[in-house]
Amino acid sequence: MRSSFKVTACAVSALFWLSAVQLANAVEWPAKIVKIIVPYGPGGGVDSFARPIASTLSDQLPKRIIIENRAGAGGTVGVLAAAKSPADGTVLLAGGVHQPMSEAVYPGRGYRIEKDFVPIAITAVVPNVLVVPAESRFNTVADIIKEAKANPGKLSYCSSGNGTSQHIIGEMFKRRAGLDILHVPYRGTAPALTDLIAGVCDMMFDGMGTSAPQIEGKKLKAIALISDKRSARFPNIPAFVEAGGPQLDASIWYAMWAPVSTPPDLVSKIRGIVKGSLTSPAVARAWDIQGAEIPNVKDEDIVSFVERETAEWTKTVTELGIKVD
């Protein structure tokens, strides 16, 4: 799976941010407290990229922007709640590539991301990375493949849960390399990483946003990016094929949505304010720490971008046979 982005630098002028704040106040949004539903638990990737935006907006706007974590069923519980919320700008959804991935995994989820929501902004993109415990004997993807083929079913990989991006990418790796590796699902990224660091699992396919601090802290070892090329942000981490693995290219992008019936003029206002927050020094620092960049997806291309991603990931997940009722 390949997502192509033209990225812009995170660090931009504070003056531009102040202008965005002035615009936000001028259009009188929000008129009351706004809730951003994060359909996963605290500490995961979506949560980590939603909170800096909410905090920045709360500091600058006349009303608070709060985060509500509503985890369950691979994120579908929270997304369904957001879909059923008033389309008046008081409830937004934070998510990302995980939502297109869920379309085939959860056929009875009760919504369609490209039909029941309108995308506000693509807020960040980070590479996925294959990580192992710091003291692991594995140093390359080739090492893992060799061990897995010699001992089928003996190795394991952690994930944040069934049907999540970590699970799907893990199954893509198994299929393309012809391996038998045990999947160990957790209820969230934080507990999965905790057990990975402790050596309970052998590996994990994680977004760099949550793994970068553990890699820099020498608690995890980065084996390869789930990409066909190296990242300028992480030049010392090899691409997947370069590390001896099969072709595998999957980045994690994050986004924000509003219920589909939200008036177009209100969507435009919210979009301008949210995109303005991405230029704030606080958000730029948070993105830099997590190794993220801001995708340069034009406003007029956001809908087609989500539709394309949904179609591509639905095809991939269907071919893998991953389904959770």
SULGIDA-V973667 format. One record per helix or strand. SS is the DSSP state (helix for helix, strand for strand). FROM is the first residue (numbers start at 0). LEN is the number of residues. If there is no record, write none. Layout:
SS:FROM:LEN + SS:FROM:LEN
//
This chain:
strand:6:2 + helix:13:13 + strand:33:5 + helix:44:16 + strand:64:5 + helix:72:11 + strand:90:6 + helix:96:9 + helix:112:4 + strand:116:17 + helix:140:10 + strand:155:4 + helix:164:13 + strand:181:4 + helix:188:9 + strand:202:5 + helix:207:9 + strand:219:6 + strand:238:1 + strand:250:9 + helix:263:14 + helix:280:9 + strand:292:3 + helix:298:22
//
